[in-house]
Amino acid sequence: MPSGPAEPHLIDPAGCVLSRRGALLLAAGGLAQLSLPPAAPPAPAGRAADQRAEVTQLLAARARSLPAWSGLTGAEALYRNLVLSSDQGSSAVDGPDRLTASAELAVRIVGYDEYPVVYPRRIALVRDAGGWRVEREEAASGPPALWDLGPARTAPGEHCLVQGLAEGPDPAGLVAVGDKAVPAVSAVWGGGWPGRLLLELPADETQFARLLEADPAGWTGMAAVTVAAPGAPWHTPADRVVVNPDAFGRLSDFGRQVVVTHEATHVATRADTRAWTPLWLSEGVADWTAYRDSGRRPQQIAPELTRDVTAGKPPTALPADRDFTAGASGIAQAYEQSWLACDLIARRWGPDRLVAFYRAVGAGDGQGEDRDHRIDRLLRGELGVGSAEFTALWLTEVSALKG
């Protein structure tokens, strides 16, 4: 997520390199000091305290004005855990005073985030005749913030807020999709989640990958991803749905609605999802919720799987977690197989049993139990069948696709 005092979103990474006043060179079997100007003397304690107070005040004002310089409306911000270090590449003798600051920028979107998202930041500061000012600010670690990619703009809806970039697609185009997705998800999963959705819309697929810290090649064709932004407790995460404008733009209106409703399901079920929840279940319930009441036949919802079955290449087991890796061969079939498994549960035992089974899988502490044993036990407890019998029932549904 930028730099320049007027446009902090434009960052020059090269400007972050710190120089040294002194250096030692081991040469010709002895130590020889390079001919460099002498290092500036360390700042007196009083001066350091004054600098810290001034910079703290500067960053407090900068945080209050974040909506103005980032373009992110509806945001509250605070810089915290400030650490200052002197940039010894310049001094009052040969140029303006410079400092490098590291801090955490805690940002909360009012009405959407119960807890703030925390962005580690690296800030270059310079003091001139007008006092201290921010010369450059950028992500110190982790993915960039959206506004690091350019000036942001937002479009609010009844149930969602879409954050985009001034030079990217109009975020207002996503509002109607988000507003329709939220009540569709609540109809299945109830009101135990905030019932609101925050979507981020970068300008292109490369920026989409940057926001995920991913290789763009691996995410081609992935229309959207839900991420738990850092800093919030696991039980109240600051979820963001990050949209890939290139892949999303190639979808039909129906396809776009399915994608956003799928991701909204992940947001709604975050508190019931654990590391031991199999991806066939978490991705399956998201797709089942998105396609619910669509009127589409199974062959329309699972075309790749239907082609495989018709060609005599049906699956033999429920998809493994690795089958959902971005860029994996057969990833489309993995999603379709998962949808069919959850659709089987909803049709045979009812949607309420599907929800209950999902929540049972994520309940309690599953760290000490083998995952396959846990799934088998909970299938028996919630549905009355074990894993082997459930898989057999599912394979019968798979075979029926060629009809």
N, C-alpha and C positions, 0 to 999 in steps of 0.2 A: 503494500500500500503505500511514493514521493518527493520534491523539495524546492526551496526558494522562499524567501520570506513572504512574498505575496502569494505564491502558489506552492504550499508545502506538499502538494501531491506530486510534484515533479522532482524525483530523487535522482541525484547523480551518484551512483555507487562508488565511482572512483574517488569522490571527495571524502570517503570515509577512511582512507588510508592514513595512518598516523606516522609522522616522521620522527626521527630521533636526533638529538643534538650531538650526542657523542657515540662513537663506535670503536671497537677494538678489532684489530686485524692481526691474525697469527701468521707471520711471514718470516721466512729465512731463519727458522728456528727460534725466533724471539717475538715478543709483543711489540708492535709498533702502532702508535695511536694515529688515526686518520686526522688530517688537517681539517678540522671543522670548528666553527665558532663555539665558544664555551657555552655550556648549558646555562639557561636562565636559573637564577637561584630559586629555591622553593618559596612559594607564597607564604607569608607569615600567617599564623593561625587566625589572626583577626581578619585579614584580607580574605582568607578562604571562607570564613563564616559569613562575611558580607556577600561574597559571590554566591554562596549557597542560598542565602536569603533572597537575593535578587533573582536568581534563576527560579527558585520555588515560586516566587510571585509571578514571574513571567509565564511559567508553565500553567499556573492556576488560571491566569487570564486566557491562555491559549486553549485550555480545556473547555472553559466556558464558551469560547467562540468556535468550538469544533464544527457545529452545523454550518457556520459561515465559510470556514476555509476548506472543509471537506465536501460540502454539499449534502451532507447526511442529515436531513431534518428529523426532528423528534428524538435526538440523541442527547444523553447526559454523559459527561466524561470527567475523568479525574486521573491525573498523573500521580503515581505513588512509587515508593521504594526507589527514590532518586539517588543515583550515585554519580558523582562528578569526577572527572579526571582532566588534568591540564594537558592541552595539546602543545607539546614543546616545539612544534615546528614553527611557531611564531611567538613573538613577545612584544611588549610595548615598544621595544626599540626598533624592530624591523617590520612591524605591522600591528594590526589590531589584536587584542587579547582573544584567545580562543579556548573553548572548553568542549569536551565531549561528555555527553550525559547518557546514561542508561536509565531507563525507567519503565514501569508498567503503565500502559494506558488502559484504564478500565472504562469501557463504554457500555451503557445500557440504553436500549431502545425503549422509550417510554411506552407502556401499554403492551409490550411484547416480551421483554426480558425481565424475569423476576430477579435475576442476578446479572451483573455485568459480564461482558466478554473481556478477557484480558489479553492485550497485545503487548509483547515485549518490544520496546522501541529503542533505537539508537538515534541520538539527536546531536547535531553539530551546532554549537552556539558561537556567536561572534559578538564582540563588544566594540562599538564604534562611538562616534560622538553622541548618538542618540541613546546609548546604553546597550544592554544585552538584547539580542534578538536571535530567533531560530533561523539558522541558515539552511538547514536540511534535516529532515526527519524520515526514518525508514524503519522497516521491520528488522529487529535484531535477531530474531529466530522465528521459526514457524512460518506459516503462510502469510502473505501480505493481507492487509485489510483491503476491502473493495476500493476505498478512496485512494489507496496507494497506486492504483492503476489509472486514475484520472478523476476529474471532478464528478461527484456522484449526484444523482437526482432520485427522488422517491415518488411513488404513486400509492396513495392509501386506498384501501377498500373497506368493506364492512367487516370482513373476517381476516383480511391479510394486508400486508405491507410489502410492496415490491421496491427493492433498491437496485437501481441501474446506474449506468454511466452516461454522462452527457453526450459522448460520441458513440454510444451503442444503441441497440434497439430501444424503442420507447417502452419503459416499464409499465405504462398504463395498459398495454396490451395483455399483460398477465393477470391483471386484477380480477377480471370476471372469472377466469379459470380458478384462481385461488379462492375466490368467494364461493364458488360452487363446490369446491373440493371439501372445505371444512365441514359444512353440515352433512355431506355424504358420509364422511368419516365418523362424525359424532353419532349418526344414526346406527352405526354398527358398534362402536366402541364406547359410547356413552359420553358423559360430561366430566369424566375424571381427568381430562387434560385441559389446557388453557383455552382450546377452541379458537386459536388464531395461528396464522402462518406467516413466517417471514421468508421472503424469497430474494435471492441475490442474482442479478442478471448482468454478467460481464459482457464485454463488447464482442468477443469472439472465442473460439475454442481454445486458443493458446492461453488467454487469460483465465478461462475456466480451469484449465489444468494447473495454472499457477496458484489459483485459490485453493486447490487441493494438494499442492506440492507433488504433482504427478507428472509422468511423461505424457505429453499430449498424444503421442501415437497410441498409447494404451487406452485412451478415453474417447477415441473417435467413435461416434455412434451412440455414446452414452448421453441420454437427453438430460438427465438431472441426477443429483446425488444429495442425500441428506447428511449433514455433518453436525456433530455436537461441538459447538464453538468452545474454546478453552476457557477455563476459569470458574465455571459454575459447578455447583454440586451435581452429582450424577442423577439425583432424584428430581432436580429441576433444571435440566440442561438448557442452554441457549441454542436451540436447534436452528439451523439455517438450511433452506433448500437452495442449492446452487444449481442454476440452470445453464446448460450448454446451448448457447443461442444458435449454433450451426446445426446441431442434430435436432434440437427442439423445433427450429424453423422449418425443417423438412417434414414434420408430422402434420397429419390432418387435424382438424379441430377436435375430433373424437380422440385421436392419439394424444394430443396435448392434455386433454382433460384426464385421460387415464394416467399419464405420467405424473401430473401434479397430485392427483388423488392418491396414487401409490405412495408418493413421498410424504404426503400429509399423514398417511397411515403410520409411517415410520415415526413421525413426530408424536402422534397420539399414543403409540405403543412403546415409546422409549422407556418409560418407567417399568414396563413388564418384559423388557428385552435384556438378556444377559449374555455374557460371553459364551455360555454353554447352550444358548438357543440355536438350533441348527438353522442354517440359512435357507434351507428348503421351506422351513416353517415361517421365518420372518419375511422372506420375499414372497412366499406363497400367500400369506394373509394380506400383504399389501396389494398384490395383484388381484386377489379375490375381491377385496373391498373396492378396488378401482373398477372392476368389470361388473360388479353386482348390479343387477337390474338393467344391464345394457341391452339385453335382448339378443346378444350375439351367441351363435352356436359354438360348441367347443372347438370345432375345426377352424372357426374364424379367430378364436382367441389363441389357439395353439397351432398355427399353420406349419411351423418348422417341425414340430413333433409329429403332426399328422403326416407330413411328407416322409419322415423317417419310418414311421409305422407302415405306411403304404409301400415303402421300398423294402420292407422286411428287415428293418434295423431298429427295432424297438429297444428302449432301455430295459435293464434288468434289475435296477435298484433305484431308490430315490437319489437325487443328485447330492453329491458331496459339497462341502463348503468351497473346495478349490474350483469347482465348476463355475462359480460366480465371479471369479477373478476377472477384472477388466481386461478385455482382449482375449480371453480364453476361448478356445474352439468349442463350439456348442453351447455358448452362454445363453443364447436365445432359447434353446431347448430346455436348459436348466430352469429358466424362469417359467416356461410353459408347463413343465412337469410339476413344478411346485404349485402353480395355480391349480392344476388338476387335482393334486393331493388335497389341497384345502377346500376345493369345490366339492370333492367327494365327502369330506367331513360335514360341510354345511348342508349338503343335500340329504345325506343318509341320517345324520344325527341332529341337524339343525344349526343355524348360525350361532345360537347361544352356546352350544357345546364347543364350537370352534373357538370362540372367544375364551371360554372357560379353560379349554385345553391349553391355549396359548399362554394364558396368565399362570396356569399351574406350572408350566415348564419354566417360566421366569421367576416363580416364587421361591422364597427361602434362600438357603445357601447351597448351591449345587456344586461347589468346588470339590467336595470330597467324594462325589459319586461319579462313576463312569457315565458318560453322556448317553451312550446307547442303552445302558441299563435304565437310566432315568427316563428316557423317552418310552421305552417298553413299559415300564412301571406306570407311567402317567397315561399312556394310551389305554392300558387295562383299567385304570381307575376312572378315567373320564369317559371312555368310549366303549369299554368292555371287550376290546381286542388288543392283542399284543402286536409288536412290530412286524413279525412275520405274516400274521393274518392281514394286518392293514396293508402291507406291501402287496400281498396277493390280490386284495380287493382293488388296489390302485392299478396294478398291472392289467386287470380286467378292464378298467376304464380306459387305460392306454390303448389296449387292443381294439376297443370299440371305436376309436377315432377313425379307423380306415373304412368304417361303414358310412 
